């Protein structure tokens, strides 16, 4: 990834993470829990969602990797939204609240995909009323929104704690069993070591053999094939 692209990626990352956490807070409020609202997390203000590691250190590591030719993901996460599932109207709201964040990211993907598709179909690019450089920057911004939000949405659906997908997985596949069941023990193990497994997935496995990257790359190829054909 070229350095100018990183300049665009930083605000894209902050907005995408903020929308993700805002969606969790909003869904939790609808579910009957106002914990996040009372703590000021029902907002799109990035300052309310910044996590020192996920929003600062990890993106900087990605930047250093890119500048030294290491490639890989540009990635990060925000401070998790606190929720009290005991206050939910129904237990199934755990699924809705957990899925709200990835759905917000996929909504951005759909929005910017359709805008770019429309602009190219109507031959509105390059934009006639601004310079070619500015027009290119706008297109690149849209592309970054699409790419990063596909990444965030897919990654958060991985069923490994503490990601959103783990709560969905727990509701459908772990909760129906007793605590002495094998799948319950596996989930308990993942709760303890899930973060290390995720870091290994992100940074230790080369992109050409990384299963998550392969899925992400396939999704991106399908999206841009739709836009440009």
C-alpha positions as CSV (number, residue, x, y, z in Angstrom):
1,X,0.0,0.0,0.0
2,X,1.4,3.4,-1.0
3,X,2.0,6.1,1.6
4,X,-0.6,8.5,0.2
5,X,-3.2,5.8,0.6
6,X,-2.5,5.6,4.3
7,X,-3.4,9.3,4.6
8,X,-6.9,8.4,3.4
9,X,-7.0,5.2,5.4
10,X,-6.7,6.9,8.8
11,X,-9.9,9.0,8.7
12,X,-11.7,6.0,7.0
13,X,-10.6,3.7,9.8
14,X,-11.7,6.2,12.5
15,X,-15.2,6.7,11.0
16,X,-15.7,3.0,10.2
17,X,-14.8,1.9,13.8
18,X,-16.9,4.7,15.3
19,X,-20.0,3.6,13.2
20,X,-19.4,0.0,14.2
21,X,-19.4,0.8,17.9
22,X,-22.3,3.3,17.5
23,X,-24.3,0.5,15.9
24,X,-23.6,-1.8,18.9
25,X,-24.7,0.9,21.3
26,X,-27.8,1.7,19.4
27,X,-28.9,-1.9,19.1
28,X,-28.2,-2.5,22.8
29,X,-30.5,0.5,23.6
30,X,-33.2,-1.0,21.4
31,X,-32.7,-4.3,23.2
32,X,-33.4,-2.6,26.6
33,X,-29.9,-1.9,27.9
34,X,-28.8,1.7,28.1
35,X,-25.4,1.0,29.6
36,X,-23.5,2.2,26.5
37,X,-25.8,5.3,26.2
38,X,-25.1,6.3,29.8
39,X,-21.4,6.0,29.3
40,X,-21.4,8.2,26.2
41,X,-20.8,5.5,23.6
42,X,-24.0,6.2,21.6
43,X,-22.1,8.7,19.4
44,X,-20.1,8.9,16.2
45,X,-17.4,10.9,17.9
46,X,-14.2,8.9,17.4
47,X,-12.8,10.2,20.7
48,X,-15.4,8.2,22.6
49,X,-14.3,4.9,20.9
50,X,-10.5,5.1,20.7
51,X,-8.6,2.1,22.1
52,X,-4.9,2.8,22.7
53,X,-3.8,-0.5,21.2
54,X,-6.4,-1.1,18.5
55,X,-6.9,2.4,17.3
56,X,-3.3,3.7,17.7
57,X,-0.6,1.0,18.1
58,X,-1.9,-1.6,15.6
59,X,-2.6,0.8,12.8
60,X,1.0,2.2,13.3
61,X,2.4,-1.3,13.1
62,X,0.5,-1.8,9.8
63,X,1.9,1.5,8.6
64,X,5.5,0.5,9.4
65,X,4.9,-2.9,7.7
66,X,3.7,-1.2,4.6
67,X,6.5,1.3,4.5
68,X,9.1,-1.5,4.9
69,X,7.6,-3.6,2.2
70,X,5.9,-6.0,4.5
71,X,2.4,-5.7,3.1
72,X,-0.4,-7.2,5.0
73,X,-3.6,-5.6,6.4
74,X,-4.3,-2.1,7.4
75,X,-6.4,-2.8,10.5
76,X,-7.5,-1.7,13.9
77,X,-10.3,-1.9,16.4
78,X,-12.1,0.4,18.8
79,X,-12.9,0.2,22.5
80,X,-15.6,-2.4,23.0
81,X,-19.1,-1.1,23.8
82,X,-20.1,-2.2,27.3
83,X,-23.5,-4.0,27.4
84,X,-25.5,-5.8,30.0
85,X,-27.2,-8.7,28.3
86,X,-29.2,-9.4,31.4
87,X,-31.2,-6.3,30.6
88,X,-32.1,-7.4,27.1
89,X,-35.8,-7.9,26.4
90,X,-35.1,-11.3,25.0
91,X,-32.0,-13.5,24.9
92,X,-31.9,-13.4,21.1
93,X,-31.1,-9.7,21.2
94,X,-27.5,-10.9,22.0
95,X,-27.4,-11.9,18.3
96,X,-28.8,-8.6,17.1
97,X,-26.6,-6.5,19.2
98,X,-23.5,-8.5,18.2
99,X,-24.4,-8.4,14.5
100,X,-25.1,-4.7,14.5
101,X,-21.5,-3.7,14.2
102,X,-20.6,-5.9,11.1
103,X,-24.0,-4.9,9.6
104,X,-23.0,-1.2,9.9
105,X,-19.7,-1.9,8.1
106,X,-21.5,-3.9,5.3
107,X,-24.0,-1.1,5.0
108,X,-21.1,1.3,4.2
109,X,-19.8,-1.3,1.7
110,X,-23.2,-1.3,-0.1
111,X,-23.5,2.5,0.0
112,X,-20.1,3.3,-1.5
113,X,-20.3,0.4,-4.0
114,X,-23.6,1.6,-5.3
115,X,-22.4,5.2,-5.5
116,X,-19.2,4.2,-7.4
117,X,-21.3,1.9,-9.7
118,X,-23.7,4.8,-10.5
119,X,-20.9,7.3,-11.1
120,X,-19.1,5.0,-13.6
121,X,-22.3,3.9,-15.3
122,X,-23.4,7.6,-15.8
123,X,-19.8,8.5,-16.9
124,X,-19.7,11.0,-14.1
125,X,-16.0,10.2,-13.5
126,X,-13.7,12.0,-13.7
127,X,-15.8,14.6,-11.9
128,X,-16.3,17.5,-14.3
129,X,-16.4,20.3,-11.8
130,X,-13.1,19.6,-9.9
131,X,-9.5,18.8,-10.9
132,X,-8.5,15.3,-12.0
133,X,-6.3,14.9,-8.9
134,X,-9.2,15.7,-6.6
135,X,-11.5,13.4,-8.6
136,X,-9.0,10.6,-8.2
137,X,-8.7,11.3,-4.5
138,X,-12.5,11.0,-4.1
139,X,-12.6,7.7,-6.0
140,X,-9.7,6.4,-3.8
141,X,-11.5,7.5,-0.7
142,X,-14.6,5.5,-1.8
143,X,-12.4,2.5,-2.6
144,X,-10.8,2.6,0.8
145,X,-14.2,2.8,2.5
146,X,-15.2,-0.3,0.6
147,X,-12.0,-2.3,1.3
148,X,-11.7,-1.5,4.9
149,X,-15.3,-2.1,5.8
150,X,-15.3,-5.4,4.0
151,X,-12.3,-6.3,6.2
152,X,-13.9,-5.0,9.4
153,X,-17.2,-6.7,8.7
154,X,-15.7,-10.1,7.8
155,X,-13.1,-10.1,10.6
156,X,-15.6,-9.3,13.3
157,X,-17.8,-12.2,12.2
158,X,-15.0,-14.7,12.9
159,X,-16.4,-16.9,15.8
160,X,-13.4,-16.4,18.1
161,X,-13.8,-14.4,21.3
162,X,-13.9,-11.4,21.8
163,X,-15.1,-10.8,18.2
164,X,-18.8,-10.2,17.5
165,X,-19.1,-13.5,15.6
166,X,-18.2,-15.4,18.8
167,X,-21.4,-14.1,20.5
168,X,-23.5,-15.2,17.6
169,X,-21.7,-18.6,17.5
170,X,-22.3,-18.9,21.3
171,X,-26.0,-18.3,21.0
172,X,-26.6,-20.9,18.3
173,X,-24.0,-23.6,18.9
174,X,-22.7,-23.4,22.5
175,X,-25.7,-22.2,24.6
176,X,-27.9,-25.2,23.8
177,X,-25.3,-27.5,25.4
178,X,-24.4,-28.1,29.0
179,X,-21.0,-26.9,30.4
180,X,-19.5,-30.4,30.3
181,X,-20.0,-30.7,26.5
182,X,-16.9,-30.5,24.4
183,X,-18.0,-27.5,22.4
184,X,-18.5,-25.6,25.7
185,X,-14.9,-26.5,26.8
186,X,-13.5,-25.4,23.4
187,X,-15.3,-22.1,23.6
188,X,-14.0,-21.6,27.2
189,X,-10.5,-22.2,25.8
190,X,-11.0,-19.7,23.0
191,X,-12.2,-17.1,25.5
192,X,-8.9,-17.4,27.3
193,X,-6.6,-17.5,24.3
194,X,-8.7,-16.0,21.5
195,X,-6.9,-12.7,21.3
196,X,-3.5,-14.5,20.7
197,X,-5.1,-16.6,18.0
198,X,-6.4,-13.5,16.2
199,X,-3.1,-11.8,16.4
200,X,-1.5,-14.9,14.9
201,X,-4.1,-14.9,12.1
202,X,-3.5,-11.3,11.3
203,X,0.3,-10.9,11.5
204,X,2.0,-14.4,11.5
205,X,0.4,-16.1,8.6
206,X,1.6,-14.9,5.2
207,X,-1.1,-13.2,3.1
208,X,-0.8,-15.7,0.3
209,X,-1.6,-18.6,2.7
210,X,-3.8,-16.7,5.1
211,X,-7.4,-18.1,4.9
212,X,-9.0,-14.9,6.1
213,X,-7.1,-12.8,3.5
214,X,-8.1,-15.2,0.8
215,X,-11.8,-14.8,1.6
216,X,-11.4,-11.1,1.9
217,X,-9.6,-10.8,-1.4
218,X,-12.3,-12.9,-3.1
219,X,-15.0,-10.6,-1.7
220,X,-13.1,-7.5,-2.9
221,X,-12.7,-9.0,-6.4
222,X,-16.4,-9.7,-6.7
223,X,-17.3,-6.2,-5.5
224,X,-15.0,-4.3,-7.9
225,X,-16.0,-6.6,-10.8
226,X,-19.6,-5.5,-10.1
227,X,-18.6,-1.8,-10.0
228,X,-16.5,-1.7,-13.2
229,X,-18.5,-4.0,-15.5
